[in-house]
Amino acid sequence: MSKQIAVRLPDELVEFVDRAVESGSAGSRASVVRQALERERRRAAAENDAAILARSGPDPELAGLADYAARVPSEAL
């Protein structure tokens, strides 16, 4: 389900959005805004996760996994 909303943006942001659509890197103005909001939601979730980790300290079980992942080439994962 989706809802249509009105958003007021400064001219320079609208120009940025329109260039993204004109260049073909985005299908519509709405898709540019949606992608930006989804990216912000993921960033906020990661920030929250980092704060939780900072409060709780390192997890010995995950430390071994992190060490392993750091040594293995990403294409092998």
N, C-alpha and C positions, 0 to 999 in steps of 0.2 A: 504494500500500500504506500502511496506517496501523497503528499500535500503540496499544493502550490502556495508559495509565499512571496511577498514583495520584499526586496532587499534594496536599500539605497547604498550605492557605492560611489567613491570618489571617481572622477573622470579617468584618472590614470589607471585605476584598477579595471574599469570597464574596457579601456583600450587594451590592456593586457589580456583580458578575457577574449575580446574580439580578435586579437592577433592569434591567439591559440586556436580559435575556431577557424579563422581564415587560413592558417598554415596547415590545417588538417590534424594537428596534434590533439584536438578535442572535437567531439562531434557537435557540441552545442554549448551555449553559455551555462546551462544547467549542469552539464557534465563537468565543466571546469570547477564550478562551485562545489558540486558533490565530492569530487576528488579532493579538493582542498579541505573540506570539512572531514572527510574520512581520514585523511592524513593527520589532521589536527587531533582527531579522536584517538588514533593510534599513538601519537606522540604523548598525549595526556595519560593514556593507559600505561605507556612505558615509563613515564615520569612517576606515576603512582607505584608501579612495580619496583622501581629503583628506590623509592622512599621506604617501601615495606622492607626490601632487602637491607637497606642501610640500618633500619631499626632492629631487624632480627639478627643481623650478622651473617657470616658465610655459613652455608650448609655443607658439611663434610661430604655427604653423598653426592652433591652436585659438583663439588670441587673436582673430583676425579673425572666426571663427565666433561667438565669444562676444559681440563687439561688435555684429555683425549681429543676433544673437538678442535682444540688449538693446534694440535699436531697433524691432524688429518686434512688433506687437501679438500676444499669445499666441494669439488665435483665428485668426490668419493662418498660424500654424506647423502 
